[in-house]
Amino acid sequence: MLEIYRPQNSANINDIPCLVRITDANGNDASDCVNGMTLSYYNELNQKHWNHPYWNGGFTGGSVIHLNIKKGIYKISVYTPKKYQGKFDNLTEGDWESNEFLYDTEAPALHVIFVSPVVNDNGFFTGRWHIDYKAPKFFKYTKGWQEEN
């Protein structure tokens, strides 16, 4: 099982959904590798009834996607189509994209990855996402991932 965790951000960016894309090593669609999928919110993880329907293929801030994936090596990325970018739709011309994260189901220690919005030097959102195996830093909310110059 792989968990894709999108920690809470500020309220403005929290509601912008990410959609998951899974491809094989050659970049071909591999969404059929998913045997099962549920969505939960981090504040409900210790409750008995925490599964929610997977919203139109997307998830928002403060949620976790739980994926049962067939054995293999996959590239995982997230994106936000223009129509779901809300008041942030002026940041880019098209979809918000993330980096591709190479995931091997046989890796013994890796069962959680994290999605964060990308910010510039001033802390403003750039209209991209970042996937990492390390949890992002927090203040009141998750700090955006900032590229090193």
Residue pairs with C-beta under 8 A, 6 or more apart in sequence:
1 66
1 67
1 68
1 69
1 111
2 66
2 67
2 69
2 76
2 103
2 105
2 111
2 112
2 113
3 64
3 65
3 66
3 67
3 111
3 112
3 113
4 20
4 59
4 64
4 65
4 67
4 76
4 78
4 112
4 113
4 114
4 115
4 131
5 42
5 63
5 64
5 112
5 113
5 114
5 115
5 135
6 18
6 59
6 60
6 61
6 62
6 63
6 64
6 114
6 115
6 116
7 42
7 61
7 62
7 114
7 116
7 135
7 136
7 138
7 141
7 142
8 14
8 42
8 61
8 62
8 141
8 142
9 61
9 116
9 117
9 141
9 142
9 144
10 141
12 87
12 88
13 61
13 88
13 117
13 125
14 60
14 61
14 62
15 60
15 61
15 86
16 60
16 80
16 84
16 85
16 86
16 88
16 96
17 55
17 56
17 58
17 59
17 60
17 80
17 84
18 58
18 59
18 60
18 78
18 79
18 80
18 98
18 115
18 129
19 56
19 57
19 58
19 78
19 79
19 80
19 81
20 57
20 58
20 59
20 65
20 76
20 77
20 78
21 31
21 76
21 77
21 78
21 79
22 29
22 30
22 31
22 33
22 34
22 69
22 74
22 75
22 76
23 29
23 30
23 74
23 75
23 77
23 100
24 30
24 72
24 73
24 74
24 75
25 73
25 74
25 75
27 75
30 72
30 74
33 69
33 70
33 72
33 74
34 67
34 68
34 69
34 70
35 68
35 69
35 70
36 67
36 68
37 54
37 65
37 66
37 67
37 68
38 51
38 52
38 54
38 65
38 66
39 51
39 52
39 53
39 54
39 55
39 59
39 63
39 64
39 65
39 66
40 50
40 51
40 52
40 63
40 64
40 66
41 50
41 52
41 62
41 63
41 64
42 62
42 63
42 64
43 62
44 50
45 64
54 65
58 80
58 84
59 65
61 142
69 103
69 105
70 105
71 105
71 106
72 104
72 105
73 102
73 103
73 104
73 105
74 102
74 103
74 105
75 100
75 101
75 102
75 103
76 100
76 101
76 103
76 113
76 131
77 97
77 98
77 99
77 100
77 101
77 131
78 98
78 115
78 129
78 131
79 95
79 96
79 97
79 98
79 129
80 95
80 96
80 129
81 95
82 89
82 94
82 95
85 91
85 96
85 127
88 125
88 127
91 125
91 126
91 127
92 126
92 127
92 128
96 127
96 128
96 129
97 128
97 129
98 115
98 128
98 129
98 130
98 131
99 129
99 130
99 131
100 131
101 113
101 131
101 132
101 133
103 110
103 113
104 110
110 133
112 133
113 131
113 132
113 133
114 131
114 132
114 133
114 134
114 135
114 136
115 129
115 130
115 131
116 129
116 130
116 132
116 136
116 142
116 143
116 144
116 145
117 125
117 126
117 128
117 129
117 130
117 144
117 145
118 125
118 126
118 127
118 128
118 129
118 130
118 144
118 145
118 146
118 147
119 125
119 126
119 143
119 144
119 145
119 146
120 126
120 146
121 146
121 149
123 144
123 146
125 144
130 145
132 145
136 142
136 143
136 144
136 145
137 143
